[in-house]
Amino acid sequence: MKYPITAIVLAGGKSSRMGRDKALLPLQNHQTLSEFQYQKLQKYFKEVFLCAKTDKFSFTENIILDSYTQSSPLAGILSIFETLNIDAAFILGVDIPLLDRYTIKKLWDAYQETLKTKQPNIDAIVAQSPSGLQPLCGIYKKSILPRAQTNYHTNIHQLKALLHDDSTKRVYFEKNTPFTNINTPKEYLNLLGKFN
């Protein structure tokens, strides 16, 4: 079964700590980390897009171009909801490659619960691990768009600032592993070791 919601891989970051575009790093038998994430999410969601500043991908035409000046996940979220006619999206950072089926299902179930219990004030369902909130792994509703626009235009780009306690459902996980983030060459080499 595929979840009836659009999934987006955010792949437009600067990758300054990596020294090169991490969205284009090879992983396993995939030419790029972006392709790896795209194909993974295709197993679980009805539709998958990549969001980036440029069309740098050869494996799909499902691209959302982020035309905002700033390079931030917030700009990506704005571009998603301003481009697609959707009520909600599962959003994942390209550099979180260890996400698993269990994590996706738990987030989906939490999202469904907010719909069943009619919680219109909830506009984001986001993972929380022992190391903290994981804003690049969650389901965002279009209702978050006005606040995202305000934050962008007041130069508040951190996603944690977007996720208010009264409008965010935190879904708790016991382990940090599914949210392992790849930012540096050393972290990338450690990741490659997990796939060998």
C-alpha positions as CSV (number, residue, x, y, z in Angstrom):
1,M,0.0,0.0,0.0
2,K,1.2,3.5,-0.9
3,Y,0.2,6.4,1.4
4,P,-2.1,8.8,-0.5
5,I,0.0,11.9,0.0
6,T,2.8,13.6,-1.9
7,A,6.3,13.1,-0.6
8,I,9.1,15.7,-1.2
9,V,12.8,15.3,-0.9
10,L,14.4,18.7,-0.1
11,A,17.7,18.7,-2.1
12,G,18.5,22.4,-2.5
13,G,20.9,23.1,0.4
14,K,24.3,24.7,0.1
15,S,26.2,21.7,1.5
16,S,28.9,24.1,2.8
17,R,30.2,21.7,5.4
18,M,30.4,18.8,2.9
19,G,32.4,20.9,0.4
20,R,30.3,19.7,-2.5
21,D,26.6,19.1,-3.3
22,K,25.6,16.2,-1.0
23,A,22.4,15.7,-3.1
24,L,24.7,14.5,-5.9
25,L,26.9,12.2,-3.8
26,P,26.8,8.5,-4.8
27,L,25.2,6.0,-2.5
28,Q,24.9,2.2,-2.8
29,N,24.0,1.3,-6.4
30,H,22.5,4.7,-7.0
31,Q,24.3,7.5,-8.8
32,T,23.2,10.1,-6.3
33,L,21.8,10.4,-2.8
34,S,18.9,12.2,-4.3
35,E,18.0,9.2,-6.5
36,F,18.4,6.9,-3.5
37,Q,15.9,8.9,-1.5
38,Y,13.5,9.4,-4.4
39,Q,13.3,5.7,-5.1
40,K,12.9,4.8,-1.4
41,L,10.0,7.2,-1.1
42,Q,8.4,5.9,-4.3
43,K,7.9,2.6,-2.5
44,Y,5.7,4.3,0.1
45,F,4.0,7.3,-1.4
46,K,1.7,7.8,-4.4
47,E,3.8,10.7,-5.8
48,V,7.3,11.9,-5.1
49,F,9.0,15.1,-6.0
50,L,12.5,16.7,-5.5
51,C,12.8,20.3,-4.5
52,A,15.9,22.2,-5.5
53,K,17.3,25.5,-6.8
54,T,18.1,24.0,-10.2
55,D,17.1,20.9,-12.2
56,K,20.2,18.9,-11.5
57,F,18.6,15.4,-11.7
58,S,18.5,13.0,-14.7
59,F,16.3,10.3,-13.2
60,T,13.0,12.1,-12.9
61,E,11.0,15.1,-14.2
62,N,9.2,15.5,-10.9
63,I,11.1,18.6,-9.9
64,I,9.9,21.7,-7.9
65,L,12.2,24.6,-8.6
66,D,12.8,26.8,-5.5
67,S,13.2,30.3,-6.9
68,Y,13.7,32.0,-3.5
69,T,16.9,33.9,-2.9
70,Q,17.8,32.2,0.3
71,S,18.8,28.6,0.5
72,S,16.9,27.1,3.4
73,P,14.4,24.3,4.0
74,L,11.9,27.1,4.8
75,A,12.2,28.4,1.2
76,G,11.7,24.8,0.0
77,I,8.5,24.4,2.0
78,L,7.2,27.7,0.5
79,S,8.0,26.5,-3.0
80,I,6.3,23.2,-2.4
81,F,3.0,24.7,-1.3
82,E,3.1,27.5,-3.8
83,T,3.7,25.1,-6.7
84,L,1.6,22.1,-5.9
85,N,-2.1,22.0,-5.4
86,I,-1.9,19.8,-2.3
87,D,-3.2,20.0,1.3
88,A,-0.2,18.2,2.9
89,A,3.2,16.7,2.1
90,F,5.6,14.3,3.6
91,I,8.9,16.2,3.7
92,L,12.3,14.6,4.0
93,G,15.8,16.1,3.8
94,V,18.0,14.5,1.2
95,D,20.7,13.9,3.8
96,I,18.6,11.6,6.0
97,P,19.1,8.3,4.2
98,L,18.5,5.9,7.0
99,L,14.8,6.6,7.3
100,D,12.8,3.4,7.5
101,R,9.3,2.0,6.9
102,Y,8.4,2.0,10.6
103,T,9.2,5.7,11.0
104,I,7.2,6.7,7.9
105,K,4.2,4.6,9.2
106,K,4.3,6.1,12.6
107,L,4.3,9.6,11.2
108,W,1.5,8.7,8.8
109,D,-0.6,7.2,11.6
110,A,-0.2,10.4,13.7
111,Y,-1.2,12.5,10.8
112,Q,-4.3,10.4,10.3
113,E,-5.2,10.7,14.0
114,T,-5.1,14.5,13.7
115,L,-7.6,14.3,10.8
116,K,-9.9,11.8,12.6
117,T,-10.0,13.8,15.8
118,K,-10.4,17.0,13.8
119,Q,-7.5,19.0,15.1
120,P,-7.4,21.9,12.6
121,N,-4.9,23.8,14.7
122,I,-2.2,21.1,14.0
123,D,-0.3,22.0,10.8
124,A,2.8,19.9,11.2
125,I,3.5,16.3,12.4
126,V,7.2,16.0,13.0
127,A,9.5,13.4,14.4
128,Q,11.2,13.8,17.8
129,S,14.1,11.6,18.7
130,P,16.3,11.6,21.8
131,S,18.6,14.2,20.2
132,G,15.6,16.6,19.6
133,L,13.1,17.7,17.1
134,Q,13.6,16.4,13.5
135,P,12.0,19.1,11.4
136,L,13.2,17.6,8.1
137,C,11.2,14.5,8.7
138,G,7.5,15.1,8.9
139,I,4.2,15.9,7.4
140,Y,3.4,19.5,6.8
141,K,0.0,20.9,6.0
142,K,-0.6,23.8,3.7
143,S,-2.1,25.7,6.6
144,I,1.4,26.4,7.7
145,L,2.1,28.5,4.6
146,P,1.1,32.0,6.0
147,R,3.4,31.6,9.0
148,A,6.2,30.3,6.7
149,Q,5.8,33.3,4.5
150,T,5.9,35.7,7.5
151,N,9.0,33.9,8.8
152,Y,10.8,34.1,5.4
153,H,10.1,37.8,5.0
154,T,11.3,38.6,8.5
155,N,14.5,36.5,7.9
156,I,13.6,33.8,10.4
157,H,14.7,30.7,8.5
158,Q,15.1,28.0,11.2
159,L,12.3,25.4,10.8
160,K,12.1,25.0,14.6
161,A,10.9,28.6,14.8
162,L,8.1,27.6,12.4
163,L,7.0,24.7,14.6
164,H,5.1,26.2,17.5
165,D,4.1,23.9,20.4
166,D,0.4,24.6,20.0
167,S,0.3,23.8,16.2
168,T,2.9,20.9,16.0
169,K,2.3,17.3,16.8
170,R,5.6,15.7,17.9
171,V,5.9,12.0,17.3
172,Y,8.4,10.4,19.6
173,F,10.9,7.8,18.6
174,E,13.3,5.9,20.9
175,K,16.3,6.0,18.6
176,N,18.3,8.6,16.6
177,T,19.4,6.3,13.9
178,P,16.6,6.8,11.3
179,F,17.3,10.6,11.5
180,T,21.1,10.3,11.0
181,N,22.1,13.5,9.1
182,I,25.0,13.6,6.6
183,N,26.7,17.0,6.7
184,T,30.5,16.3,6.5
185,P,32.8,14.1,4.5
186,K,33.5,12.0,7.7
187,E,29.8,11.5,8.2
188,Y,29.4,10.5,4.6
189,L,32.2,7.9,4.9
190,N,30.6,6.5,8.0
191,L,27.3,6.2,6.1
192,L,29.0,4.3,3.3
193,G,30.3,1.9,5.9
194,K,26.7,1.1,7.0
195,F,25.8,0.1,3.5
196,N,28.8,-2.3,3.0
